[in-house]
Amino acid sequence: MHGVEKERPRSRAQRIAYYIPLSLLMVAVIVMSVIGVGTRQADRAATAQQREEALAQASQQSSLPGSCISEDFAAHSPEIWTGERNAESEAEFAAHPEVFGMRVEGRDGFEFWGDEQSANFSQALGRAPWLDDQLGQWLAYFSELDEKLAEDDRELVIVVAPAKWELYREKLPEWADELQGETHLEQFLERSGDLPIVDVRGAMQAAKQDAPVYSAVNTHWNPYGAYAAWKQTVSCASDLYPDSVWPQVEVPEPAGITMATAPNEFTPYGNSATVEDWATPVLPESEPVQSTITGADGTAQEGPSDGTVGLLDMPARTESSSGAGRALIMRDSTGEALAPVWAQAFEQTCQARHNLDYPDQRPDIVAQASECDADTVLYVFTERYFAQVPPTLPKG
């Protein structure tokens, strides 16, 4: 047998000394927890203050150049969905179950997405009004982004591509006429103050008198509608930033308009109509551009010489000898109609997805602008993305 040496009993001092490191560790954990809680509370307080300041801003109409606003679009009443009429409005909405699916038939062959697609039809009617908190987050985000870019001597220009319902309310179903409340875009513009936002509805409404700016069977603006919005964007940005690259950007007048068969987004949902309402402006012949498309694996390949950049082609870069300045363009599929125009307008573009629909993949725009060596940042997004969780800037 092996003898087992018994451990000598520890003295009181030894026992106390043994527990001192553990006690210090526990104290450190408590202190760090308190600091963490305090930091989070401070962050929340700062964010709340940002939102309150954003919501206190005046309407866009009173603070930006006339080229940036659209005066003939009065906001609809929010009380249809928040006041005494709410129960009646909800009952009428529920009486049309198609609104909860993918497709809602409007008048004269017009089609609209239902609520299965980003709550589209509820957004069209203002049925899902924002809480001030959510609206404040959107405003605070763009305000902070504007400030961060300005610190690097870069301009921010924001364009919300209005949804089809904003320009074709008369094509919504007849039963929806009395249910049209204040939309997300209207709420956003009502409190956007001096944020560099271009309200392109006026330009598109004027263009609509000559040709369709949206197809009856597609929810994206067509190239003609997009170009009308672009002309107003350049005009507004030039007035906002007279010493920037924007006044140098050329916007040639179209020589005419062509009409073609529109891509029908609603074919899978029961409408296979062929509609000749895809309007495209006839622009002067342009020089080929150098285009680079970067795949998901980081592999770069040559892109189309006309500057076309699809949603799945981003990130992408274009270079043009006839353009002015360098632009970082944050966008979604609505930018496809303007990608060739941007490729000619700017000496260089870097185009990337804003990923508003993928919150865990949203980019660091300030860092991307630096990497691209951009003079200006053009942030273009479709109105329906207001249904997403508002973005925030990366911490640090």
C-alpha positions in Angstrom: 0.0 0.0 0.0 1.1 3.5 -0.8 0.9 5.9 2.1 -1.3 8.9 1.4 0.0 12.1 2.9 -2.7 14.1 4.5 -2.9 17.8 3.6 -2.3 20.1 6.5 -5.2 22.2 7.5 -4.9 25.8 6.1 -4.6 28.7 8.5 -7.3 31.3 8.6 -5.0 33.7 6.8 -4.3 31.2 4.0 -8.0 30.5 3.6 -8.7 34.3 3.2 -5.8 34.6 0.8 -7.2 31.7 -1.3 -10.5 33.5 -1.8 -9.1 36.9 -2.6 -8.5 36.3 -6.3 -12.0 34.9 -6.7 -13.5 37.8 -4.9 -11.6 40.3 -7.0 -12.8 38.5 -10.1 -16.4 38.7 -9.0 -16.0 42.4 -8.2 -14.5 42.9 -11.7 -17.4 41.1 -13.3 -19.9 43.2 -11.4 -18.1 46.4 -12.2 -17.9 45.5 -15.9 -21.6 44.6 -15.9 -22.5 47.9 -14.3 -20.4 49.7 -16.9 -22.0 47.7 -19.7 -25.5 48.5 -18.5 -24.5 52.1 -18.1 -23.1 52.2 -21.6 -26.1 50.6 -23.1 -28.4 53.0 -21.3 -26.3 55.9 -22.5 -26.4 54.6 -26.1 -30.2 54.2 -25.8 -30.6 57.7 -24.3 -28.4 59.2 -27.1 -30.4 57.3 -29.8 -33.7 58.4 -28.2 -32.5 62.0 -28.2 -31.4 61.7 -31.9 -34.9 60.4 -32.8 -36.6 63.2 -30.9 -34.5 65.8 -32.6 -35.2 64.2 -36.0 -38.9 64.2 -35.4 -38.8 67.8 -34.4 -37.5 68.8 -37.8 -39.7 70.9 -40.1 -41.3 69.6 -43.3 -38.9 69.1 -46.2 -41.0 71.6 -48.1 -39.7 74.5 -46.1 -36.0 73.9 -46.0 -34.7 72.7 -49.4 -34.3 74.3 -52.8 -37.4 74.1 -55.0 -35.7 71.7 -57.3 -35.7 69.1 -54.5 -39.4 69.1 -53.6 -42.7 68.2 -55.2 -45.4 70.7 -54.2 -48.5 69.1 -55.7 -48.6 66.0 -53.5 -50.6 66.8 -50.3 -50.2 64.1 -47.6 -53.2 61.9 -46.9 -54.8 61.7 -43.5 -53.4 59.2 -41.0 -56.7 59.1 -39.2 -58.2 56.6 -41.7 -56.1 54.0 -39.9 -55.4 55.5 -36.5 -58.6 57.4 -35.6 -62.3 56.7 -35.1 -62.5 55.3 -38.6 -59.9 52.5 -37.9 -62.4 49.7 -37.2 -64.5 50.5 -40.3 -61.3 50.8 -42.4 -60.0 47.4 -41.2 -63.3 45.7 -41.9 -63.4 47.0 -45.4 -59.7 45.9 -45.9 -60.4 42.4 -44.6 -63.4 42.1 -46.9 -60.9 41.8 -49.8 -58.8 38.7 -48.9 -56.6 39.0 -52.0 -54.8 41.9 -50.3 -53.1 39.3 -48.0 -51.6 37.4 -51.0 -49.2 38.4 -53.8 -51.4 40.1 -56.3 -54.1 42.8 -56.1 -55.9 43.7 -59.3 -56.4 47.4 -59.9 -58.3 49.3 -62.5 -57.6 49.3 -66.3 -55.3 46.2 -66.1 -53.0 47.7 -63.4 -51.5 45.2 -60.9 -50.1 45.8 -57.5 -48.3 43.6 -55.0 -50.3 42.3 -52.0 -49.1 42.2 -48.4 -47.2 38.9 -48.9 -44.6 41.1 -50.6 -43.3 43.5 -47.9 -46.8 44.5 -46.8 -47.1 46.3 -50.1 -50.8 46.9 -50.2 -50.9 48.0 -46.6 -48.1 50.4 -47.4 -50.0 51.7 -50.5 -53.0 52.7 -48.3 -51.0 53.8 -45.3 -52.6 51.0 -43.3 -49.4 50.4 -41.2 -48.6 53.9 -39.9 -45.2 54.3 -38.2 -44.7 54.8 -34.6 -42.7 58.0 -34.1 -39.9 55.8 -32.8 -39.4 54.0 -36.1 -39.7 57.1 -38.2 -37.2 58.8 -35.9 -34.7 55.9 -36.5 -34.9 56.4 -40.3 -34.3 60.1 -40.0 -31.6 59.8 -37.4 -29.8 57.2 -39.6 -29.7 59.5 -42.6 -28.8 62.5 -40.5 -25.8 60.7 -39.0 -24.7 59.3 -42.3 -24.9 62.8 -43.8 -22.7 64.1 -41.0 -20.1 61.3 -41.2 -19.7 61.7 -45.0 -19.5 65.5 -44.7 -16.5 65.0 -42.3 -14.8 63.3 -45.2 -15.8 66.1 -47.6 -18.4 63.9 -49.4 -21.9 64.8 -50.3 -24.9 62.6 -49.7 -27.9 62.6 -52.0 -31.0 60.4 -51.1 -33.6 59.3 -53.6 -36.6 57.3 -52.6 -38.0 55.7 -55.7 -41.7 56.2 -55.2 -43.8 53.1 -55.5 -46.2 52.8 -58.4 -49.2 53.6 -56.1 -47.8 57.1 -55.5 -48.0 58.0 -59.2 -51.1 55.9 -60.1 -53.5 56.1 -57.2 -56.3 56.3 -59.7 -55.4 52.8 -60.8 -55.8 51.2 -57.3 -59.0 49.1 -56.9 -62.1 51.3 -56.6 -62.9 49.9 -53.2 -59.6 51.4 -51.9 -60.4 55.0 -52.8 -61.8 55.9 -49.4 -59.0 54.0 -47.6 -56.0 55.9 -48.8 -54.1 57.2 -45.8 -50.7 58.7 -45.2 -48.0 56.6 -46.7 -44.5 55.9 -45.3 -43.0 58.2 -47.9 -45.3 61.1 -47.0 -44.5 60.6 -43.3 -40.8 60.5 -44.1 -40.8 63.7 -46.2 -43.0 65.5 -43.6 -40.3 65.3 -41.0 -37.1 65.2 -43.1 -36.1 68.8 -42.5 -32.9 69.7 -44.4 -31.8 66.2 -45.1 -30.6 66.0 -48.8 -33.6 64.1 -50.1 -34.9 64.5 -53.6 -38.7 64.1 -53.9 -38.9 63.0 -57.5 -42.7 62.6 -57.6 -43.2 66.0 -59.3 -40.8 65.2 -62.2 -42.4 61.8 -62.7 -45.9 63.2 -62.5 -45.0 65.7 -65.2 -43.3 63.0 -67.4 -46.4 60.9 -67.0 -48.4 63.3 -69.1 -46.3 62.2 -72.2 -45.8 58.5 -71.5 -46.1 55.9 -68.8 -43.6 56.1 -66.0 -44.6 52.7 -64.6 -46.0 49.7 -66.4 -49.4 48.3 -65.5 -47.8 44.9 -64.9 -44.4 45.8 -63.3 -43.7 47.5 -60.0 -40.4 49.1 -61.0 -40.2 52.5 -62.7 -39.6 52.0 -66.4 -36.5 53.7 -68.0 -38.5 56.7 -69.0 -39.8 57.3 -65.5 -36.4 56.6 -64.0 -34.8 59.2 -66.3 -37.3 61.8 -65.3 -36.4 61.2 -61.7 -32.7 61.3 -62.6 -33.1 64.7 -64.2 -34.6 66.1 -61.1 -32.0 64.4 -58.9 -29.2 66.2 -60.8 -31.0 69.5 -60.6 -31.5 69.2 -56.9 -28.0 68.0 -56.1 -26.5 70.8 -58.2 -28.5 73.3 -56.1 -27.6 71.7 -52.8 -23.9 71.3 -53.7 -22.9 74.0 -56.2 -19.2 73.5 -55.6 -19.4 69.7 -56.1 -19.2 67.4 -59.1 -23.0 67.5 -59.5 -23.2 70.7 -61.7 -20.7 69.0 -64.0 -23.0 66.0 -64.6 -24.6 66.1 -68.0 -28.2 65.1 -68.5 -28.9 65.1 -72.2 -32.5 65.7 -73.5 -34.1 62.6 -75.0 -34.8 62.8 -78.7 -37.9 60.7 -78.2 -39.5 57.8 -76.4 -39.8 54.2 -77.5 -42.4 51.7 -76.3 -41.8 48.0 -75.8 -43.4 45.0 -74.1 -43.1 45.4 -70.4 -41.6 42.6 -68.3 -44.7 41.1 -66.6 -43.9 40.4 -62.9 -47.4 39.0 -62.4 -47.3 36.1 -64.9 -46.7 33.6 -62.1 -49.7 34.9 -60.2 -52.4 34.7 -63.0 -51.8 37.7 -65.3 -50.0 36.8 -68.5 -51.0 39.9 -70.4 -48.7 41.5 -73.0 -48.6 45.2 -72.3 -46.7 47.7 -74.5 -46.0 50.3 -71.9 -42.3 49.9 -71.2 -41.2 53.5 -72.1 -37.6 54.2 -72.7 -36.0 57.6 -73.6 -34.0 57.9 -76.8 -30.6 59.3 -75.6 -27.6 60.3 -77.7 -25.2 57.5 -78.6 -22.6 57.1 -76.0 -19.0 55.8 -75.8 -18.5 52.3 -74.4 -17.6 52.2 -70.7 -15.3 49.9 -68.8 -17.3 47.8 -66.4 -16.2 45.3 -63.8 -18.5 42.9 -62.0 -17.3 41.2 -58.8 -18.9 37.9 -58.0 -19.8 36.6 -54.5 -16.5 34.7 -54.4 -14.6 37.9 -55.1 -13.7 37.0 -58.7 -13.8 40.1 -61.0 -14.9 39.8 -64.6 -15.6 42.3 -67.4 -19.1 43.7 -67.5 -21.3 45.0 -70.3 -19.9 48.0 -72.2 -23.2 49.9 -72.0 -22.8 50.1 -68.2 -25.7 47.8 -67.3 -25.5 46.6 -63.7 -28.1 44.1 -62.5 -29.1 43.5 -58.9 -27.1 40.3 -58.8 -24.0 41.9 -60.5 -23.1 44.0 -57.5 -20.6 45.0 -56.3 -19.6 46.6 -59.6 -17.4 49.4 -60.9 -17.7 51.4 -64.1 -15.4 53.9 -65.7 -16.2 56.5 -68.4 -13.9 59.0 -70.1 -16.8 61.4 -70.6 -18.2 61.4 -67.0 -17.6 63.8 -64.1 -16.3 62.7 -60.7 -16.6 59.5 -58.7 -19.8 58.2 -57.1 -20.6 55.5 -54.7 -24.2 54.4 -55.5 -26.0 52.4 -52.9 -29.1 50.8 -54.6 -31.4 47.9 -55.2 -33.1 46.5 -58.3 -34.7 49.9 -59.0 -31.3 51.1 -60.1 -31.2 48.7 -63.0 -33.0 51.3 -65.2 -30.5 54.0 -64.5 -27.2 52.0 -64.3 -26.2 52.8 -67.9 -27.1 56.4 -67.4 -24.9 56.6 -64.2 -22.1 54.8 -66.0 -22.0 57.7 -68.5 -22.7 60.5 -66.1 -19.8 59.8 -63.7 -16.1 59.2 -64.4 -16.3 56.3 -62.1 -19.1 54.5 -60.2 -19.0 52.0 -57.4 -22.4 50.3 -57.2 -23.3 48.2 -54.2 -26.5 46.8 -52.6 -27.8 48.7 -49.6 -29.2 45.4 -48.3 -32.1 47.1 -46.4 -33.9 43.7 -46.9 -31.0 41.9 -45.3 -30.3 43.6 -41.9 -27.4 41.3 -41.1 -25.6 42.2 -44.4 -25.9 46.0 -44.4 -22.7 47.6 -45.5 -20.5 50.3 -43.8 -21.3 53.0 -46.3 -18.8 55.5 -44.9 -16.0 52.9 -45.2 -17.1 52.0 -48.7 -17.1 55.6 -49.8 -13.5 55.9 -48.6 -12.5 52.7 -50.3 -14.1 53.9 -53.6 -12.5 57.4 -53.2 -16.0 58.7 -53.9 -16.7 62.4 -54.3 -20.4 61.8 -53.6 -22.7 59.1 -52.3 -26.0 58.5 -54.1 -28.4 56.4 -51.9 -31.3 55.1 -54.0 -33.9 52.8 -52.5 -37.5 51.7 -53.3 -40.3 53.0 -51.1 -41.4 49.6 -50.1 -38.2 49.1 -48.1 -39.6 51.5 -45.5 -41.3 48.3 -44.2 -37.9 47.0 -43.1 -36.2 47.6 -39.8 -34.5 51.0 -40.0 -30.7 50.9 -40.5 -28.0 52.1 -38.1 -24.4 53.1 -38.6 -21.7 50.7 -37.4 -20.5 51.5 -33.9 -17.0 52.9 -33.4 
